[in-house]
């Protein structure tokens, strides 16, 4: 996912594993909104958030949408060694989170 308009990268954290180098990228946007992009990081991204449905990915397939109040996550898988993917957002209402992901080209 490209950096959404109005956001800037604040940190990139490589996470080495025996078969890959996973990464987490933190971004900050308008009004202090935060996004965290995950690629190849195993675990329960969005743990504790309630599942609310699926959203269509721009490249085909779907992501699970989890969230409540001002914290949202889209979680999906792709083929390859860094197949676990997710975007976690803080400071968004559901509609705003989905709009940013659509404008960034992640969602259909």
Steps between C-alpha positions, in 0.01 A plus 500: 500500500646837406516779755153661504474868411550719806693232691874474560715205599624542856678166550586175324576193709655198326422174678736218392385137493694196373311503167419869450533855625159619609429868553282746684467854372347776713334801340350817641230704332266791548360552849754261653348197328733201492539210260722197546568276199610143565652257249609153606449565872332196655252532781161636576492849351194669640471260792210605720325688219165367392463355149250706300520346153710476187613770257606450137868549419583695184715214370235236564413303808385644827624620836339447840391828652525526877442796722308719736479868582823655371718189442465292181695226323490335159670157497564275199745252348687481172725231357867512587728507802360831632142394440346630821387857435315756708436869546409624846357850541447717809306824517254404226132426487419198284402706194818710517727197537346331196516824298875538564563139396294550182685821409831319555391235250477213746122454494266473202 
